[in-house]
């Protein structure tokens, strides 16, 4: 071959494979193998000891480099990397290296290969620690496009979530079997951020509750399912059989049921969001498969209990007490109180009960009703819109009244206020 083709030509990959095939078909030593992806060449060598594996790797790399040079190509040995896979007590000696063509190639604790960071213990700790800033950065960037009020609809929000999901699950058939609790925690952080944006919720909503309401299974479960699908297709191909599209779809459906089953089992002992999970878990399949209903900003507040309620605002230090602004001052303002008890919303509650057809209004009965009927869902959204806006306005008015009283207290008695080196006292 005396000439090539322009870069990007459709003939480029074919001609490269024809020319480079000779390198891969060399007679290598026992325990040495060569894997090539485009122009990225990987030499593997096995040995019972570190010294034996190093000798074989050195000989294998030298042989591959020689064959590449005989094609008229050059290898940038100074850019090459080496990694030693080992057990718990068989780490390579400090300063270990290979020497090929007079170039020293140091044995590193990790190397990047085809988008994955491999490490000597095969636990992918380096990979996930490097992945989390990218996932969180992408999740934050996309979250800015998804405001709680108005903004894109659910399908668009799910699409944005899928972008970060694809980044997180890249190469999962390789690392799914090595997942540890620390790596699972890394995956949960960006997934929780996006799930909260999908459901238009407060940032204090737990991972379990947000992902369940958003209908996004934990990414570690999806990683194991994708790895199982890959292994199934690989085994079929090794038997000389190419699965049909219908078979693949059936297999995906089976794995989907496995994911939901394991997810349901996990939700049996949640770390937070107990009330939401207890209400949704009995109708979990219906919730995930429903084709109606969009979680609005105020409906999500009522379902999760995270919103303009005295107990939540007091918890995050936005209110001095958890008392209901519409009651006698002795009742704690919770989402359930607003939904089923507060006398300020008797008319709206009566209309909601008549629309969804339940005897006793509670979070459980509300979820069970709206997941079955689109009209019940719309009635619940209407109730929340009618109730939560005045609820917020009452909180703002109470806050303004406290500020006015505090200012008067300051003027009359010289009580220090925060801001001018003084402390604001509110009761």
Secondary structure as UniProt FT lines:
FT   TURN            7..8
FT   TURN            10..11
FT   HELIX           12..24
FT   TURN            30..31
FT   STRAND          32..37
FT   TURN            38..39
FT   STRAND          40..45
FT   HELIX           50..70
FT   TURN            71..72
FT   HELIX           77..79
FT   STRAND          82..83
FT   TURN            88..89
FT   TURN            94..95
FT   STRAND          97..100
FT   TURN            101..102
FT   STRAND          103..108
FT   STRAND          110..113
FT   TURN            114..115
FT   STRAND          116..119
FT   TURN            120..121
FT   HELIX           125..143
FT   TURN            144..145
FT   HELIX           154..168
FT   TURN            169..171
FT   HELIX           172..175
FT   HELIX           176..178
FT   HELIX           181..199
FT   TURN            203..204
FT   HELIX           207..214
FT   HELIX           219..238
FT   TURN            239..240
FT   HELIX           245..266
FT   HELIX           267..269
FT   HELIX           274..281
FT   TURN            282..283
FT   HELIX           284..289
FT   HELIX           297..304
FT   HELIX           310..315
FT   TURN            316..317
FT   TURN            325..326
FT   HELIX           335..336
FT   HELIX           337..341
FT   HELIX           343..345
FT   HELIX           346..356
FT   HELIX           363..370
FT   TURN            371..372
FT   HELIX           374..413
FT   TURN            418..421
//
